[in-house]
Amino acid sequence: MDMDAAAFEELVIDELDQLPDDMVEGLENVVFVVEDRPEDGSLDLLGLYDGLALTERTQYGMGELPDRIVVYREPHLAQCDTAEELRDEIHTTLVHEIAHFYGIDDEQLHEMGWA
């Protein structure tokens, strides 16, 4: 599948807007970023939560750099054949990375069917 960066970013924004309010309302000091690939250049990683989960924070407040949720464009495109598959995979990636913000680890995500 092929899609330029601007169109992919729009798709990520659309999927983010579709998430339930109670999932996104608690996101504080978090930015969403679209990048082509992870630093290692692989196509295996679809997204990344770069920050400190709510469950691990002690002294967190003003002046802190925002946490980042990164969605990788090229790995998504490599794994999806249709626009519908791409939407579904972006949705799953966003939920997965937001879950990490809330302190839900990969084991819990597997149990919930999101990893």
N, CA, C and O of each residue as an XYZ file, in Angstrom:
460
protein
N       0.841     -1.174      0.000
C       0.000      0.000      0.000
C       0.879      1.228      0.000
O       1.962      1.226      0.585
N       0.411      2.286     -0.662
C       1.183      3.524     -0.759
C       0.317      4.698     -0.324
O      -0.849      4.796     -0.707
N       0.901      5.595      0.485
C       0.198      6.790      0.928
C       1.240      7.804      1.370
O       2.167      7.464      2.106
N       1.095      9.047      0.926
C       2.081     10.057      1.315
C       1.895     10.443      2.779
O       0.890     10.112      3.410
N       2.887     11.147      3.295
C       2.922     11.470      4.725
C       1.729     12.318      5.147
O       1.160     12.084      6.214
N       1.339     13.293      4.340
C       0.227     14.176      4.702
C      -1.094     13.406      4.794
O      -1.867     13.613      5.729
N      -1.351     12.533      3.842
C      -2.590     11.744      3.853
C      -2.603     10.783      5.034
O      -3.642     10.586      5.663
N      -1.456     10.187      5.337
C      -1.372      9.268      6.469
C      -1.629     10.012      7.773
O      -2.351      9.522      8.642
N      -1.037     11.193      7.906
C      -1.239     11.986      9.115
C      -2.715     12.347      9.284
O      -3.228     12.322     10.402
N      -3.393     12.676      8.206
C      -4.827     12.971      8.265
C      -5.610     11.750      8.745
O      -6.551     11.875      9.528
N      -5.218     10.589      8.277
C      -5.872      9.348      8.696
C      -5.671      9.103     10.191
O      -6.596      8.682     10.887
N      -4.469      9.367     10.677
C      -4.193      9.219     12.113
C      -5.061     10.190     12.912
O      -5.625      9.812     13.939
N      -5.170     11.421     12.457
C      -6.005     12.416     13.147
C      -7.467     11.976     13.153
O      -8.151     12.083     14.171
N      -7.937     11.486     12.018
C      -9.319     11.000     11.932
C      -9.571      9.861     12.914
O     -10.592      9.838     13.602
N      -8.635      8.920     12.974
C      -8.801      7.789     13.891
C      -8.712      8.238     15.346
O      -9.425      7.710     16.200
N      -7.861      9.190     15.631
C      -7.760      9.731     16.985
C      -9.085     10.376     17.390
O      -9.533     10.229     18.527
N      -9.705     11.089     16.457
C     -11.002     11.724     16.727
C     -12.107     10.705     16.973
O     -13.108     11.029     17.612
N     -11.948      9.485     16.480
C     -12.962      8.436     16.632
C     -12.866      7.702     17.969
O     -13.780      6.964     18.337
N     -11.780      7.896     18.685
C     -11.604      7.199     19.959
C     -12.588      7.729     20.999
O     -12.967      8.899     20.952
N     -13.002      6.879     21.932
C     -13.949      7.313     22.969
C     -13.386      8.465     23.806
O     -12.194      8.504     24.110
N     -14.258      9.391     24.168
C     -13.841     10.550     24.962
C     -13.152     10.156     26.249
O     -12.160     10.775     26.635
N     -13.667      9.119     26.931
C     -13.071      8.743     28.216
C     -11.657      8.187     28.052
O     -10.905      8.124     29.024
N     -11.289      7.789     26.846
C      -9.937      7.305     26.593
C      -8.964      8.470     26.391
O      -7.813      8.394     26.822
N      -9.406      9.526     25.751
C      -8.491     10.621     25.404
C      -8.561     11.817     26.349
O      -7.643     12.637     26.373
N      -9.643     11.926     27.132
C      -9.781     13.083     28.019
C      -8.695     13.144     29.083
O      -8.324     14.233     29.521
N      -8.181     12.003     29.502
C      -7.157     11.973     30.542
C      -5.742     12.196     30.044
O      -4.803     12.255     30.838
N      -5.585     12.320     28.738
C      -4.245     12.523     28.174
C      -3.798     13.958     28.423
O      -4.323     14.898     27.828
N      -2.832     14.107     29.299
C      -2.294     15.429     29.602
C      -0.822     15.454     29.239
O      -0.080     14.516     29.529
N      -0.411     16.535     28.605
C       0.980     16.740     28.236
C       1.494     15.603     27.345
O       2.592     15.083     27.546
N       0.666     15.229     26.348
C       1.000     14.179     25.394
C       0.840     14.752     23.989
O      -0.160     15.402     23.684
N       1.829     14.507     23.142
C       1.718     14.893     21.741
C       1.726     13.628     20.888
O       2.365     12.630     21.220
N       1.002     13.705     19.789
C       0.964     12.612     18.819
C       1.821     13.024     17.634
O       1.691     14.131     17.110
N       2.707     12.110     17.215
C       3.665     12.392     16.154
C       3.602     11.261     15.137
O       3.490     10.090     15.499
N       3.674     11.627     13.856
C       3.791     10.628     12.798
C       5.205     10.705     12.248
O       5.677     11.775     11.864
N       5.874      9.562     12.214
C       7.215      9.466     11.631
C       7.204      8.340     10.606
O       6.367      7.439     10.670
N       8.139      8.395      9.658
C       8.181      7.373      8.619
C       8.522      5.994      9.177
O       7.814      5.021      8.917
N       9.611      5.915      9.946
C      10.088      4.633     10.494
C      10.727      4.858     11.854
O      11.110      5.977     12.196
N      10.840      3.770     12.632
C      11.610      3.869     13.881
C      13.076      4.173     13.577
O      13.529      4.010     12.445
N      13.805      4.611     14.588
C      15.216      4.973     14.415
C      16.047      3.845     13.826
O      16.990      4.103     13.077
N      15.715      2.586     14.153
C      16.509      1.472     13.646
C      16.161      1.113     12.197
O      16.779      0.224     11.612
N      15.173      1.801     11.621
C      14.828      1.581     10.223
C      13.946      0.388      9.955
O      13.610      0.112      8.803
N      13.561     -0.329     11.000
C      12.778     -1.550     10.817
C      11.335     -1.232     10.431
O      10.858     -0.105     10.567
N      10.668     -2.263      9.948
C       9.246     -2.150      9.631
C       8.397     -2.961     10.615
O       7.221     -3.220     10.363
N       9.000     -3.358     11.731
C       8.313     -4.201     12.704
C       7.495     -3.413     13.728
O       6.478     -3.905     14.218
N       7.921     -2.224     14.044
C       7.287     -1.434     15.097
C       6.282     -0.466     14.488
O       6.634      0.343     13.630
N       5.026     -0.548     14.934
C       3.966      0.307     14.387
C       3.811      1.605     15.163
O       3.422      2.628     14.598
N       4.112      1.568     16.452
C       3.957      2.757     17.279
C       4.831      2.674     18.504
O       5.411      1.631     18.808
N       4.918      3.802     19.213
C       5.777      3.875     20.393
C       5.213      4.898     21.360
O       4.836      6.002     20.966
N       5.159      4.519     22.633
C       4.865      5.490     23.688
C       6.196      5.873     24.298
O       6.906      5.026     24.840
N       6.533      7.147     24.210
C       7.792      7.669     24.724
C       7.472      8.608     25.879
O       7.201      9.792     25.675
N       7.507      8.066     27.093
C       7.180      8.884     28.247
C       7.099      8.039     29.499
O       7.540      6.890     29.523
N       6.536      8.618     30.526
C       6.403      7.963     31.818
C       4.918      7.731     32.083
O       4.136      8.680     32.124
N       4.537      6.485     32.260
C       3.130      6.138     32.491
C       2.592      6.835     33.740
O       3.334      7.108     34.683
N       1.305      7.113     33.728
C       0.669      7.753     34.888
C       0.931      6.990     36.177
O       1.096      7.592     37.238
N       0.968      5.679     36.086
C       1.168      4.850     37.278
C       2.580      4.941     37.840
O       2.829      4.488     38.957
N       3.509      5.521     37.082
C       4.901      5.614     37.520
C       5.320      7.037     37.866
O       6.462      7.268     38.265
N       4.425      7.972     37.719
C       4.785      9.377     37.950
C       4.708      9.721     39.425
O       3.817      9.275     40.148
N       5.677     10.536     39.853
C       5.627     11.048     41.216
C       5.569     12.567     41.156
O       4.521     13.154     41.424
N       6.652     13.195     40.817
C       6.726     14.645     40.692
C       6.595     15.012     39.217
O       7.601     15.117     38.515
N       5.389     15.205     38.749
C       5.182     15.528     37.340
C       4.329     16.767     37.281
O       3.282     16.843     37.926
N       4.768     17.729     36.518
C       3.964     18.945     36.471
C       4.468     19.923     35.445
O       5.001     19.539     34.403
N       4.298     21.173     35.743
C       4.637     22.259     34.819
C       6.118     22.188     34.435
O       6.973     21.866     35.261
N       6.393     22.486     33.200
C       7.764     22.521     32.723
C       8.286     21.197     32.203
O       9.388     21.143     31.658
N       7.528     20.140     32.358
C       7.956     18.828     31.858
C       7.752     18.768     30.353
O       6.757     19.268     29.830
N       8.700     18.154     29.664
C       8.510     17.915     28.243
C       7.337     16.964     28.053
O       7.125     16.073     28.876
N       6.576     17.139     26.986
C       5.429     16.243     26.802
C       5.857     14.825     26.454
O       6.890     14.605     25.821
N       5.044     13.877     26.881
C       5.209     12.505     26.439
C       4.836     12.484     24.959
O       4.125     13.363     24.471
N       5.325     11.468     24.256
C       5.032     11.363     22.825
C       4.440     10.002     22.510
O       4.882      8.972     23.018
N       3.435     10.030     21.663
C       2.937      8.803     21.059
C       3.262      8.914     19.586
O       2.758      9.791     18.885
N       4.122      8.003     19.124
C       4.597      8.032     17.743
C       3.898      6.930     16.961
O       3.828      5.784     17.406
N       3.384      7.288     15.791
C       2.792      6.322     14.865
C       3.690      6.300     13.632
O       3.949      7.338     13.022
N       4.160      5.106     13.272
C       5.093      4.963     12.155
C       4.348      4.624     10.864
O       3.630      3.628     10.786
N       4.533      5.467      9.863
C       3.809      5.358      8.596
C       4.219      4.143      7.767
O       3.362      3.342      7.393
N       5.489      3.993      7.477
C       5.939      2.939      6.563
C       5.642      1.526      7.096
O       5.224      0.678      6.307
N       5.833      1.232      8.381
C       5.456     -0.094      8.865
C       3.953     -0.378      8.705
O       3.559     -1.495      8.370
N       3.134      0.631      8.944
C       1.694      0.441      8.749
C       1.388      0.126      7.292
O       0.629     -0.798      6.998
N       1.973      0.885      6.387
C       1.708      0.685      4.966
C       2.215     -0.674      4.498
O       1.605     -1.299      3.631
N       3.327     -1.132      5.065
C       3.891     -2.423      4.679
C       3.005     -3.589      5.140
O       3.004     -4.650      4.516
N       2.256     -3.393      6.227
C       1.459     -4.481      6.779
C       0.008     -4.491      6.308
O      -0.722     -5.446      6.572
N      -0.413     -3.441      5.617
C      -1.825     -3.332      5.239
C      -1.983     -3.322      3.726
O      -1.192     -2.712      3.006
N      -3.023     -4.011      3.256
C      -3.298     -4.080      1.821
C      -4.424     -3.158      1.385
O      -4.495     -2.768      0.219
N      -5.307     -2.805      2.322
C      -6.458     -1.977      1.966
C      -6.570     -0.793      2.917
O      -5.966     -0.784      3.990
N      -7.343      0.200      2.514
C      -7.572      1.370      3.360
C      -8.273      0.968      4.655
O      -7.988      1.528      5.713
N      -9.181      0.010      4.577
C      -9.904     -0.454      5.767
C      -8.944     -1.122      6.758
O      -9.017     -0.864      7.959
N      -8.054     -1.971      6.260
C      -7.047     -2.596      7.132
C      -6.163     -1.525      7.775
O      -5.829     -1.616      8.956
N      -5.790     -0.521      6.997
C      -4.932      0.543      7.499
C      -5.634      1.305      8.620
O      -5.028      1.570      9.658
N      -6.885      1.656      8.426
C      -7.654      2.345      9.471
C      -7.707      1.501     10.746
O      -7.486      2.008     11.846
N      -7.998      0.219     10.585
C      -8.087     -0.674     11.742
C      -6.756     -0.763     12.481
O      -6.720     -0.737     13.711
N      -5.665     -0.866     11.730
C      -4.342     -1.000     12.349
C      -3.921      0.289     13.048
O      -3.324      0.243     14.123
N      -4.226      1.428     12.451
C      -3.922      2.713     13.098
C      -4.722      2.834     14.387
O      -4.192      3.260     15.413
N      -5.993      2.463     14.337
C      -6.848      2.503     15.522
C      -6.254      1.641     16.641
O      -6.134      2.084     17.783
N      -5.891      0.420     16.298
C      -5.308     -0.498     17.282
C      -4.010      0.059     17.848
O      -3.769     -0.029     19.052
N      -3.174      0.631     16.989
C      -1.905      1.214     17.446
C      -2.148      2.363     18.406
O      -1.490      2.452     19.442
N      -3.082      3.242     18.079
C      -3.379      4.370     18.967
C      -3.865      3.882     20.325
O      -3.403      4.372     21.356
N      -4.785      2.928     20.343
C      -5.294      2.393     21.608
C      -4.158      1.751     22.402
O      -4.055      1.942     23.614
N      -3.309      0.990     21.714
C      -2.183      0.313     22.356
C      -1.253      1.322     23.031
O      -0.888      1.152     24.194
N      -0.874      2.365     22.306
C       0.082      3.340     22.857
C      -0.557      4.203     23.939
O       0.107      4.550     24.915
N      -1.824      4.553     23.787
C      -2.525      5.296     24.838
C      -2.620      4.444     26.096
O      -2.513      4.965     27.207
N      -2.818      3.148     25.933
C      -2.862      2.245     27.089
C      -1.553      2.305     27.869
O      -1.563      2.271     29.099
N      -0.433      2.392     27.166
C       0.860      2.506     27.851
C       0.921      3.800     28.669
O       1.503      3.810     29.754
N       0.337      4.880     28.174
C       0.278      6.131     28.934
C      -0.421      5.908     30.272
O      -0.001      6.434     31.303
N      -1.494      5.118     30.237
C      -2.259      4.849     31.458
C      -1.646      3.755     32.331
O      -2.194      3.425     33.383
N      -0.519      3.193     31.908
C       0.176      2.204     32.722
C      -0.222      0.765     32.447
O       0.098     -0.129     33.230
N      -0.912      0.534     31.350
C      -1.288     -0.829     30.974
C      -0.134     -1.418     30.176
O       0.232     -0.884     29.130
N       0.441     -2.514     30.662
C       1.617     -3.089     30.009
C       1.217     -4.067     28.896
O       0.037     -4.357     28.698
N       2.222     -4.564     28.183
C       1.974     -5.450     27.046
C       1.248     -6.732     27.459
O       0.395     -7.223     26.719
N       1.577     -7.278     28.629
C       0.910     -8.496     29.085
C      -0.593     -8.250     29.259
O      -1.416     -9.055     28.825
N      -0.936     -7.135     29.898
C      -2.347     -6.788     30.069
C      -3.009     -6.533     28.710
O      -4.159     -6.912     28.491
N      -2.276     -5.891     27.812
C      -2.817     -5.627     26.476
C      -3.087     -6.927     25.727
O      -4.084     -7.039     25.013
N      -2.199     -7.911     25.888
C      -2.420     -9.222     25.264
C      -3.705     -9.857     25.817
O      -4.515    -10.405     25.070
N      -3.866     -9.769     27.127
C      -5.067    -10.328     27.750
C      -6.335     -9.649     27.234
O      -7.389    -10.276     27.130
N      -6.218     -8.361     26.913
C      -7.364     -7.593     26.428
C      -7.537     -7.714     24.913
O      -8.534     -7.252     24.357
N      -6.552     -8.343     24.244
C      -6.627     -8.507     22.806
C      -6.113     -7.337     21.991
O      -6.434     -7.217     20.809
N      -5.315     -6.469     22.609
C      -4.797     -5.284     21.914
C      -3.308     -5.366     21.598
O      -2.717     -4.373     21.175
N      -2.706     -6.500     21.788
C      -1.269     -6.611     21.468
C      -0.982     -7.973     20.870
O       0.164     -8.270     20.532
